[in-house]
Amino acid sequence: MKCKVDFVPVKMRLPLKFGSETVDSIKIASVTLENYGATGRGETPLSVGWAWPGNLSFAYREEMMCNFCTFLADNLEYSSEKHPMVTGYQVISEKLSNWLDEFNKKNNCEMPYLAALISLSAFDIALHDAYAVAKNVPVYEIYSRKFMPCDLEYFYCDPAFSGKYPEDYFVKAVPDKLTVWHLVGGKDLLTDAELTGNEPDDGYPVTLTEWIKRDGITALKVKLTGVDRKFDYERMVNVGKIALEYGCTAISYDFNCMVTDPEYVNSLVDELSEKEPEISALLLYVEQPFPYEIEKYLVDVSSVSERKPLFMDESAHDWQHVKLGLSLGWNGVALKVCKTQTGALLSGIWAKEHGMQLMVQDLTNPRLAMMPHTLLAANIGTICGVECNAPQFYPAESNDYEKQHPGLYERRNGVVVIESLKDQPGFGYKSEY
């Protein structure tokens, strides 16, 4: 097996706010991996603000994540005999934590597990891609009885999964298009009245209303602070009124793990229901109000999930964390391929088996990263479409890819089009880029 990792710097056209941090650039880990007699590829944005919040400098945290990717490239030894689900599972469950401890000790740092998982994901995606390319089939065909050497009981150690395979949990008719969610960041302008004249003049919208009109957006994910109640409620209402005016059909509120008391969320949801019932009716789900470390903060969230579906995101590192979340009252999971293709599938399957709802969330995925992301949503099935916000923050980065996959990167009529990916080997990458 051979693999290499490169880092692609990307400048954002507008700043993106993650919790208390605002970022204006990222690096993308781009992996090329030779295994199974084929070449696989995988890309993941190293979204430092999301993966590793804190007071350390952004540059330092990003450097450590890049260094960990290089560490993985030097240490990973993927078997050419094993199915990628088996290999991926073994690496995550048996090696990743030890590698992270070794790396942190050597570098005298405290990079969190989520950052390590994101770093690993590009390698894991490339492994799945290589296997499917070697078999000359679309990647979601390899999760079947035909290709897998074991059923799901192997992964979960649960007889309830005996005789079941990932294919049993996929949608029967994979759609050609998906409803696309638009991210409303904490610093995003909502209307022309907020323009200052300092906005980029690059031909793309800079206000929410212009994005809705241009792209036909019908679903809005709204970032909130989780600590400033006045701002959060006003933001909920102001975005909600725009949603009603322009005929949007779904809203979600993302508190970015800043809340510690369920009453904070409950009071906002209740006030919205009482004072703005039409906006409240659009609220499809609430996303991750509470801290990342679900094992440390064992918050009973039942009072929130009784009001609106409550989705785990940052806390859902793997299916075992999802299991813990269900016991605490969470009733939905936001999946991300940046936590590895292997892990996203295992989390999504466990959640579906136990009646939890699913969503597939973005990590501002451009370029190749968009393809595994949207295919996961299309095949696993979600509460409503998929979030894709790379067109908002660095649209030009994917121009060459849009030529090969029309409609995948240019959101139009409220959807992204994945038809060009469905019958291609692997994740649907093409050799033209």
C-alpha positions in Angstrom: 0.0 0.0 0.0 1.2 3.5 -0.8 -0.3 6.8 0.2 0.5 10.4 0.3 -1.2 13.5 1.6 -1.0 17.0 0.3 -2.5 20.2 1.7 -4.5 22.6 -0.4 -4.9 26.1 1.1 -8.2 27.7 0.5 -9.1 31.4 1.2 -12.7 32.1 2.1 -14.5 34.9 0.3 -16.4 35.7 3.6 -15.5 34.8 7.2 -17.3 31.8 8.8 -18.1 31.9 12.5 -17.7 28.6 14.5 -18.9 29.2 18.1 -16.7 31.9 19.5 -14.2 31.8 16.6 -14.2 33.3 13.2 -12.1 31.8 10.4 -11.3 33.1 6.9 -9.2 30.3 5.5 -8.6 26.5 5.7 -6.4 23.8 4.4 -7.8 20.7 2.7 -6.1 17.3 3.3 -5.9 15.6 -0.1 -5.0 11.9 0.1 -4.0 9.6 -2.8 -3.9 5.9 -1.8 -2.9 2.8 -3.8 -4.4 -0.4 -2.6 -6.4 -3.4 -3.9 -4.7 -2.8 -7.3 -6.3 0.6 -7.7 -5.9 4.2 -6.8 -8.3 5.8 -4.4 -8.7 9.5 -3.4 -10.1 11.3 -0.4 -10.3 14.9 0.7 -11.3 16.6 3.9 -11.3 20.2 5.0 -9.2 20.5 8.2 -11.8 22.7 9.9 -9.8 23.7 12.9 -12.4 25.9 14.4 -15.0 23.1 14.5 -12.6 20.3 15.3 -10.4 21.9 18.0 -12.1 24.9 19.7 -10.0 26.8 22.2 -7.7 29.7 22.9 -4.6 28.3 21.2 -3.7 30.1 18.0 -5.5 29.0 14.8 -2.1 28.6 13.0 -0.8 26.3 15.7 -3.9 24.1 15.8 -3.9 23.8 12.0 -0.2 23.0 11.9 -0.8 20.2 14.4 -3.7 18.7 12.4 -1.5 18.8 9.2 1.3 17.1 11.1 -1.0 14.4 12.4 -2.1 13.8 8.8 1.5 13.3 7.8 1.9 11.0 10.9 -1.0 8.9 9.6 0.5 8.7 6.1 3.7 7.3 7.6 2.0 4.8 10.0 -1.2 3.5 8.2 -0.8 0.1 6.8 -4.1 -0.8 5.1 -4.4 -4.5 4.1 -5.1 -5.4 0.5 -7.0 -8.5 1.7 -9.6 -6.9 4.0 -12.8 -5.1 3.1 -12.5 -1.3 3.8 -15.3 -1.4 6.4 -13.4 -4.0 8.4 -10.0 -2.2 8.0 -11.6 1.2 8.8 -13.3 -0.2 11.9 -10.2 -1.8 13.2 -8.1 1.4 12.7 -10.7 3.5 14.5 -11.4 1.1 17.4 -7.9 -0.3 17.9 -5.3 2.2 16.8 -6.5 5.8 16.4 -6.6 6.7 20.2 -3.2 5.2 20.8 -1.7 7.1 17.8 -3.3 10.3 19.1 -1.8 9.8 22.5 1.6 9.1 21.0 1.4 12.2 18.8 0.2 14.4 21.6 3.0 13.2 23.9 5.7 13.7 21.3 4.5 17.2 20.3 3.5 18.3 23.9 0.0 19.2 22.7 -3.6 18.2 23.5 -5.2 17.8 20.1 -8.7 16.4 20.7 -10.0 13.1 19.3 -12.4 14.8 16.9 -9.5 16.6 15.2 -7.7 13.2 14.9 -10.8 11.6 13.4 -11.1 14.4 10.8 -7.5 13.9 9.9 -8.0 10.2 9.4 -11.2 10.6 7.3 -9.4 11.5 4.1 -7.4 8.3 4.3 -10.5 6.2 5.1 -12.5 7.7 2.3 -9.6 7.0 -0.1 -9.5 3.4 1.0 -13.2 2.9 0.3 -12.8 4.6 -3.0 -9.9 2.4 -4.0 -11.8 -0.8 -3.2 -14.8 0.2 -5.2 -12.7 1.3 -8.1 -10.9 -2.0 -8.0 -14.2 -3.8 -8.2 -15.4 -1.3 -10.8 -18.7 -0.6 -8.9 -20.2 2.5 -7.3 -19.0 2.7 -3.7 -22.4 2.0 -2.1 -22.5 -1.4 -3.8 -19.5 -2.7 -1.8 -21.5 -2.5 1.5 -23.5 -5.6 0.5 -23.6 -9.3 1.1 -21.8 -9.8 -2.2 -18.7 -8.0 -1.1 -18.6 -7.9 2.7 -17.0 -10.8 4.5 -19.1 -10.4 7.7 -22.5 -9.0 8.8 -23.0 -6.1 11.1 -22.9 -8.1 14.2 -19.1 -8.1 13.9 -19.0 -4.3 14.3 -21.6 -3.9 17.0 -21.1 -7.2 18.9 -24.9 -7.3 19.0 -27.0 -10.3 17.8 -29.8 -7.9 16.8 -27.6 -7.2 13.7 -27.0 -10.8 12.9 -27.6 -11.5 9.2 -27.9 -7.7 8.4 -25.6 -5.7 6.2 -25.3 -2.0 5.5 -27.3 -2.3 2.2 -30.3 -3.3 4.3 -30.4 0.3 5.8 -30.0 2.3 2.5 -32.9 3.9 0.7 -34.3 1.7 -2.0 -34.5 4.4 -4.7 -31.6 6.8 -4.5 -32.7 10.2 -5.7 -31.0 12.2 -8.4 -31.4 15.5 -6.5 -31.4 16.5 -2.8 -32.9 19.5 -1.1 -29.9 21.7 -0.1 -29.6 23.6 3.2 -28.0 27.0 3.3 -25.9 28.0 6.3 -26.7 31.4 8.0 -23.6 32.2 9.9 -23.5 34.4 12.9 -21.8 37.2 10.9 -23.8 36.7 7.7 -25.7 39.7 6.4 -29.5 39.1 6.1 -30.7 41.9 3.9 -29.4 44.8 1.7 -30.1 47.2 4.6 -27.0 45.6 6.4 -24.6 46.3 3.6 -21.6 48.4 4.5 -19.9 48.7 1.1 -16.9 46.5 2.2 -18.4 43.3 0.9 -16.6 41.3 -1.8 -17.6 42.2 -5.3 -17.1 38.9 -7.0 -20.4 38.2 -8.6 -21.7 36.0 -5.8 -24.5 37.0 -3.3 -23.5 38.5 0.1 -26.9 38.6 1.8 -29.3 35.8 2.8 -32.1 37.2 0.7 -30.0 37.3 -2.4 -28.8 33.7 -1.8 -32.4 32.6 -1.4 -33.5 34.3 -4.6 -30.5 33.1 -6.7 -30.4 29.5 -5.5 -34.0 28.9 -4.8 -33.1 28.0 -1.2 -35.9 26.4 0.9 -34.0 25.2 4.0 -31.9 27.4 6.3 -29.5 26.3 9.1 -29.0 29.2 11.5 -25.9 29.5 13.7 -26.6 30.9 17.2 -24.3 31.8 20.0 -25.7 29.6 22.8 -24.7 32.3 25.3 -26.4 35.5 24.2 -30.1 34.9 24.6 -31.2 38.3 23.3 -29.1 37.9 20.1 -30.2 34.3 19.6 -33.9 35.0 19.8 -33.7 38.0 17.6 -31.7 36.0 15.1 -34.3 33.2 15.2 -37.1 35.6 14.5 -35.3 37.8 11.9 -34.2 34.8 9.8 -37.6 33.2 10.3 -39.4 36.2 8.9 -37.2 36.1 5.8 -37.9 32.3 5.5 -41.6 33.0 5.6 -41.4 35.8 3.2 -39.5 33.8 0.6 -41.4 30.5 1.0 -38.8 28.5 2.8 -40.1 25.2 4.2 -37.5 24.2 6.9 -35.2 25.8 9.5 -32.8 24.4 12.0 -31.0 26.1 14.8 -27.4 25.2 15.6 -26.1 26.3 19.1 -22.5 25.0 18.4 -22.1 23.2 21.8 -22.2 26.4 23.8 -25.2 25.6 26.0 -24.9 23.9 29.4 -28.6 24.1 30.7 -31.5 22.7 28.6 -33.6 25.5 29.9 -31.7 27.9 27.7 -32.9 26.1 24.6 -36.4 25.3 25.9 -37.1 28.9 26.8 -36.2 30.0 23.3 -38.2 27.3 21.6 -41.2 28.0 23.8 -41.0 31.8 23.3 -40.8 31.2 19.5 -43.8 28.9 19.6 -45.9 31.3 21.6 -45.0 34.6 19.8 -44.1 33.4 16.3 -46.0 30.2 15.6 -45.5 30.3 11.9 -41.8 30.4 12.3 -41.9 27.7 14.9 -43.8 25.5 12.5 -40.8 25.7 10.1 -38.3 24.5 12.9 -37.4 21.0 11.8 -34.8 20.2 14.4 -32.3 21.7 16.9 -28.6 20.8 16.5 -26.1 20.1 19.2 -26.6 22.8 21.9 -24.5 21.0 24.5 -20.8 20.4 24.9 -18.7 18.1 22.7 -17.7 15.8 25.6 -20.9 13.9 26.0 -19.3 11.4 28.4 -18.2 14.3 30.7 -21.4 16.3 30.5 -24.1 13.7 30.9 -27.0 16.1 30.4 -30.5 14.8 30.3 -31.8 16.5 27.2 -35.3 14.9 27.1 -37.0 18.1 27.7 -35.5 19.6 24.6 -36.2 16.6 22.3 -39.8 16.5 23.5 -40.3 19.9 22.0 -38.4 19.5 18.7 -36.1 16.7 17.3 -32.7 17.1 18.8 -29.7 16.1 16.7 -26.2 15.1 17.9 -23.3 16.5 15.8 -19.9 17.1 17.4 -20.7 14.6 20.2 -21.5 11.8 17.7 -17.9 10.6 17.3 -19.0 7.0 16.6 -22.0 4.7 17.1 -21.2 4.1 20.8 -21.5 7.8 21.4 -24.7 7.8 19.5 -25.9 5.0 21.8 -25.0 7.1 24.8 -26.8 10.1 23.3 -30.0 8.1 22.8 -30.0 7.1 26.5 -29.7 10.8 27.4 -32.7 11.8 25.3 -31.2 12.7 21.9 -33.4 11.5 19.1 -31.4 12.4 16.0 -27.9 12.3 14.6 -26.1 14.6 12.2 -23.7 12.4 10.2 -20.5 13.7 8.7 -18.1 11.9 6.4 -15.3 13.9 8.0 -15.6 11.4 10.9 -14.7 8.8 8.3 -16.9 7.0 5.8 -16.7 3.9 8.0 -17.8 5.7 11.1 -20.5 7.6 9.4 -22.1 4.4 8.1 -21.9 2.6 11.4 -23.4 5.6 13.3 -26.1 6.0 10.8 -27.0 2.4 10.7 -27.1 2.0 14.5 -29.3 5.2 14.7 -31.7 3.9 12.1 -32.0 0.6 13.8 -33.0 2.4 17.0 -35.5 4.8 15.5 -33.3 7.9 15.5 -33.7 10.5 12.7 -30.7 11.3 10.5 -29.3 14.4 8.8 -26.0 14.8 6.9 -24.2 17.9 7.7 -21.5 19.8 5.9 -17.9 20.7 6.9 -17.9 23.3 4.1 -16.9 20.6 1.7 -15.5 21.7 -1.7 -13.8 19.8 -4.5 -13.7 16.0 -4.0 -15.0 16.3 -0.5 -18.5 17.1 -1.8 -19.0 13.8 -3.5 -18.8 11.3 -0.5 -20.8 13.9 1.5 -23.8 14.1 -0.8 -23.7 10.4 -1.6 -24.0 9.6 2.1 -27.1 11.7 2.4 -28.7 10.2 -0.8 -28.1 6.6 0.2 -28.6 6.6 4.0 -31.7 8.9 3.8 -32.2 12.0 5.9 -34.9 14.1 7.5 -34.5 16.6 4.7 -31.8 16.7 2.0 -28.2 17.7 2.7 -26.3 20.8 3.9 -23.9 22.2 1.3 -22.3 25.5 2.2 -19.0 25.4 0.2 -20.7 27.4 -2.6 -21.2 30.2 -0.1 -17.6 30.5 1.2 -15.3 29.4 -1.6 -17.4 28.7 -4.7 -14.6 29.2 -7.2 -12.6 26.4 -5.6 -14.9 23.8 -7.2 -15.4 25.3 -10.7 -13.5 22.6 -12.5 -15.4 19.9 -10.6 -18.8 21.5 -11.5 -17.9 21.1 -15.2 -17.8 17.4 -14.7 -20.7 17.2 -12.3 -23.3 19.8 -13.4 -25.5 20.9 -10.6 -23.5 19.4 -7.8 -21.6 22.5 -6.8 -23.9 25.2 -8.2 -27.0 25.1 -6.1 -30.1 25.9 -8.1 -33.8 25.6 -7.6 -33.2 24.6 -4.0 -31.3 21.4 -4.8 -27.9 19.8 -5.6 -27.8 17.3 -8.4 -25.9 14.0 -7.7 -27.0 12.1 -10.8 -23.5 12.2 -12.4 -22.1 10.3 -9.3 -24.6 7.4 -9.1 -23.2 4.9 -11.7 -19.5 5.8 -11.5 -16.9 3.5 -9.9 -16.0 4.5 -6.3 -17.3 7.9 -5.2 -17.8 9.1 -8.7 -14.6 11.0 -9.1 -13.5 11.5 -12.6 -10.0 11.7 -14.0 -10.3 15.1 -15.6 -9.2 16.8 -12.4 
